[in-house]
Amino acid sequence: MLISPIFSTPNKGAPRGEEALASAAQVAPDLHRVALGGIDESNVGRCVAAGASGVAVVRAWTVSERFEITVKALLEAFR
């Protein structure tokens, strides 16, 4: 299940926030919940804490000046 946008991001509409992830976890606990929208290394942990089983990112890759550090930070949130 894709939940988007979680945080503010261009052209995606009003952010739904972490509350949308938590609600989806209660309604459909057996489904994977992938968060999308405005996610980067500074807020990925909040998505995981709210019930995301994965994230999809676009801007986090394209604006990062240190790609390897960004990838490691995103992955670390799921450990």
N, C-alpha and C positions, 0 to 999 in steps of 0.2 A: 504494500500500500504506500503510495507516494503522497506525502503531505507537504504542501507548498503554498505560498512562500512562508517560511518560518520567520525570517527576519527581513527587514527592508532591503529591497534590491530593485534596480531599475526595471520598469516595464512588467512587473509581476503583480501589481495590485497591493492592497493593504496586507501587511504581514499578519499571519495567524498566530504567531507566538508559540512558545513551548507548550502552552495549554492545549493546543491542538494535538500535539504528540501525546501528551498525557491522556487526553480523552480517547484517542485512537487505541492506546494501549489497554484501556479499560474495556472498550467496546469490542475490540478484536485482538485479544491477547495472543492468539495463535498465529497471527499474520506478522510478517516482517514489516517494519515501519521505516521507510526511508525519508529522511528530511531533506528538503531542497529549498534554496532561496536565502541568500545572504550569509551562508555558512562559511566560516573560516576558522583558523586555529584559535582565535580568541573566544569563540562561542560554541565550538563543536562539543565541548564537555557538557554544556547546558542541554544540548540536544540528546546526548546519551543519557544524562540524568533524568530527562523527561520521558524516556522510553524509546528513543530511536534505536533501531538495530543496525542502521546504516545511514550514510549521508551521501548525497550527490553534490558535487561542487563544480562550478565553472570558473567564476571570477577569482576564487582563491588560487587557482593555478595560473590564470593569465596575468594577474597583477603582482604576483609574488616575485620579489627580486632574488630570493633564495629558495628556489623550488624544492630542493631536497629537505630543507628545514621545515617547510610548510607541509610536505607529505608526511614526514616523521611526526610532526605535531598532530596532524589529523588522525593518523593511525594510532598514536599513543592514547588517544581518548577512548579507544575501544578495548584497551588492555586492563 
